[in-house]
Amino acid sequence: MGTIYYGGSATPIHIDDRALAHLKVVVATKLRRGESFTLSWKHPEDEERGRSTIWLHPSIPLRFVFDEPESPELSREWLEELAQTANSSGGMMLVAEHIENGDDEPEDTSPQAVEVSRD
C-alpha cells in the first residue's frame, strides 16, 4: 500500500502500489506541463460511503511513497484511461485496471477506493 502526501496536509492518502505507480505517471505528466486538475476516488467499503477529491496544482508539494522497492510493469491501457479522465472536465478519476482473463470479460483487480488516514 503506497501513500500520497499532498500539500501541508498531515493526512496521508493510501493507494495500492500498482495503482499509485500509474497515477504517478499521469499526474507527473500533467503537472510537468503546468496543468492543474482534480483527482477523485471512491471511499473504501470499510469507510463512510462517498468519494473524495483533491485539487492538484504544480506549486503544491506532492510526494509518492511506495511500499514495494521495485516499480511494477505499467499498463499502457490503464495509463491511457487515467489520462483520458484527467483531461476531462470532471477531472481525473481513479479507475480500476481492466485485465483480460481470457474469457472476454475484463477482470477488475485494482481497488477504485482509496484509504485516507484519519489520524
MARBATOR-616199 format. One record per residue (C-alpha): residue number from 1; x, y, z. Coordinates in pm, 1 decimal, decimal comma. Example, Ala and Ser with C-alpha at 12.3 -4.5 7.8 and 13.67 -1.06 7.14 Angstrom:
REM residues 2
+-----+----------+----------+----------+
!   k !       xx !       yy !       zz !
+-----+----------+----------+----------+
!   1 !   1230,0 !   -450,0 !    780,0 !
!   2 !   1367,0 !   -106,0 !    714,0 !
+-----+----------+----------+----------+
This chain:
REM residues 119
+-----+----------+----------+----------+
!   k !       xx !       yy !       zz !
+-----+----------+----------+----------+
!   1 !      0,0 !      0,0 !      0,0 !
!   2 !    161,4 !    323,0 !   -118,4 !
!   3 !     97,9 !    672,6 !     12,7 !
!   4 !     48,1 !   1020,2 !   -132,5 !
!   5 !    144,9 !   1317,0 !     83,9 !
!   6 !    -13,6 !   1627,9 !    -63,2 !
!   7 !     48,9 !   1988,5 !     33,7 !
!   8 !     68,9 !   2069,9 !    402,1 !
!   9 !   -193,8 !   1811,2 !    490,6 !
!  10 !    -92,8 !   1569,5 !    762,1 !
!  11 !   -349,1 !   1327,2 !    620,8 !
!  12 !   -179,0 !   1060,0 !    410,1 !
!  13 !   -374,5 !    906,6 !    122,7 !
!  14 !   -310,5 !    532,3 !     92,9 !
!  15 !   -333,9 !    372,2 !   -250,2 !
!  16 !   -235,2 !     28,8 !   -376,0 !
!  17 !    126,6 !     43,6 !   -503,1 !
!  18 !     31,1 !    -64,8 !   -856,2 !
!  19 !   -245,6 !    194,6 !   -883,4 !
!  20 !    -15,9 !    459,8 !   -732,4 !
!  21 !    258,1 !    385,8 !   -988,0 !
!  22 !     11,2 !    450,2 !  -1269,3 !
!  23 !   -128,9 !    763,0 !  -1103,2 !
!  24 !    223,1 !    898,2 !  -1054,9 !
!  25 !    298,8 !    881,4 !  -1427,6 !
!  26 !    -20,9 !   1059,4 !  -1531,8 !
!  27 !     -9,0 !   1317,5 !  -1250,5 !
!  28 !    359,0 !   1397,2 !  -1312,3 !
!  29 !    294,3 !   1440,1 !  -1684,3 !
!  30 !     10,0 !   1685,2 !  -1625,4 !
!  31 !    195,8 !   1882,0 !  -1356,9 !
!  32 !    514,1 !   1896,7 !  -1567,7 !
!  33 !    302,9 !   2067,5 !  -1836,3 !
!  34 !    185,3 !   2319,5 !  -1576,5 !
!  35 !   -170,2 !   2182,8 !  -1582,0 !
!  36 !   -393,7 !   2187,5 !  -1273,6 !
!  37 !   -672,8 !   1933,5 !  -1231,8 !
!  38 !   -871,9 !   1737,4 !   -975,8 !
!  39 !   -816,8 !   1378,3 !   -864,2 !
!  40 !  -1115,4 !   1186,9 !   -725,9 !
!  41 !  -1159,6 !    840,7 !   -576,5 !
!  42 !  -1429,5 !    632,6 !   -412,7 !
!  43 !  -1402,5 !    563,7 !    -40,4 !
!  44 !  -1317,3 !    206,0 !     61,8 !
!  45 !  -1604,3 !    -18,3 !    166,9 !
!  46 !  -1495,3 !     -7,6 !    534,6 !
!  47 !  -1532,7 !    373,0 !    547,0 !
!  48 !  -1831,5 !    602,2 !    523,3 !
!  49 !  -1985,8 !    587,6 !    176,2 !
!  50 !  -1878,4 !    856,7 !    -69,6 !
!  51 !  -1582,7 !    990,0 !   -261,3 !
!  52 !  -1308,9 !   1247,1 !   -215,1 !
!  53 !  -1146,0 !   1497,3 !   -449,6 !
!  54 !   -820,9 !   1692,9 !   -423,9 !
!  55 !   -703,3 !   1982,1 !   -642,7 !
!  56 !   -361,7 !   1913,3 !   -794,7 !
!  57 !   -150,9 !   2215,7 !   -886,4 !
!  58 !    216,1 !   2236,0 !   -988,2 !
!  59 !    300,2 !   2469,4 !   -696,6 !
!  60 !    164,7 !   2237,8 !   -424,5 !
!  61 !    415,8 !   1988,3 !   -278,5 !
!  62 !    340,7 !   1626,5 !   -367,1 !
!  63 !    522,6 !   1310,1 !   -260,7 !
!  64 !    459,8 !    949,8 !   -363,9 !
!  65 !    583,9 !    677,2 !   -126,5 !
!  66 !    576,9 !    312,8 !   -233,8 !
!  67 !    593,7 !      8,4 !     -6,6 !
!  68 !    749,3 !   -206,4 !   -278,9 !
!  69 !   1109,6 !   -121,1 !   -373,7 !
!  70 !   1062,9 !   -232,2 !   -736,3 !
!  71 !    844,3 !    -48,4 !   -986,5 !
!  72 !    565,6 !   -260,3 !  -1135,4 !
!  73 !    529,9 !   -309,7 !  -1508,6 !
!  74 !    292,8 !    -38,4 !  -1626,4 !
!  75 !    -15,8 !    -98,3 !  -1837,1 !
!  76 !    -36,6 !    134,9 !  -2136,3 !
!  77 !   -414,6 !     86,3 !  -2147,6 !
!  78 !   -458,7 !    186,0 !  -1782,7 !
!  79 !   -231,7 !    489,1 !  -1825,8 !
!  80 !   -435,6 !    599,5 !  -2127,7 !
!  81 !   -764,0 !    553,4 !  -1941,0 !
!  82 !   -638,3 !    753,7 !  -1641,8 !
!  83 !   -501,9 !   1026,3 !  -1871,9 !
!  84 !   -833,2 !   1044,2 !  -2053,6 !
!  85 !  -1018,2 !   1105,9 !  -1725,3 !
!  86 !   -754,1 !   1362,4 !  -1622,6 !
!  87 !   -817,4 !   1554,5 !  -1944,7 !
!  88 !  -1194,9 !   1556,8 !  -1895,6 !
!  89 !  -1388,6 !   1847,0 !  -1745,8 !
!  90 !  -1475,0 !   1623,3 !  -1447,8 !
!  91 !  -1108,4 !   1571,2 !  -1361,1 !
!  92 !   -907,8 !   1256,7 !  -1305,4 !
!  93 !  -1092,8 !    963,0 !  -1152,6 !
!  94 !   -903,6 !    668,2 !  -1009,2 !
!  95 !  -1048,8 !    394,1 !  -1226,4 !
!  96 !   -976,3 !     25,1 !  -1188,2 !
!  97 !   -735,7 !   -157,3 !  -1414,3 !
!  98 !   -900,9 !   -396,9 !  -1657,1 !
!  99 !   -708,7 !   -717,8 !  -1719,3 !
! 100 !   -816,1 !   -962,3 !  -1985,7 !
! 101 !   -863,7 !  -1302,5 !  -1823,2 !
! 102 !   -913,6 !  -1496,4 !  -2144,7 !
! 103 !  -1292,5 !  -1519,7 !  -2102,5 !
! 104 !  -1362,1 !  -1199,2 !  -2296,9 !
! 105 !  -1457,8 !  -1040,2 !  -1963,9 !
! 106 !  -1219,3 !   -788,2 !  -1805,9 !
! 107 !  -1120,8 !   -868,0 !  -1450,3 !
! 108 !  -1121,7 !   -577,7 !  -1203,8 !
! 109 !   -808,3 !   -635,8 !   -993,6 !
! 110 !   -729,9 !   -289,9 !   -863,1 !
! 111 !   -923,9 !   -100,6 !   -599,8 !
! 112 !  -1115,4 !    204,2 !   -711,0 !
! 113 !  -1128,5 !    309,3 !   -348,4 !
! 114 !   -850,6 !    481,7 !   -158,2 !
! 115 !   -788,1 !    473,2 !    215,8 !
! 116 !   -730,6 !    812,1 !    377,5 !
! 117 !   -580,9 !    803,5 !    728,1 !
! 118 !   -787,9 !    992,3 !    981,5 !
! 119 !   -512,9 !   1024,2 !   1248,1 !
+-----+----------+----------+----------+
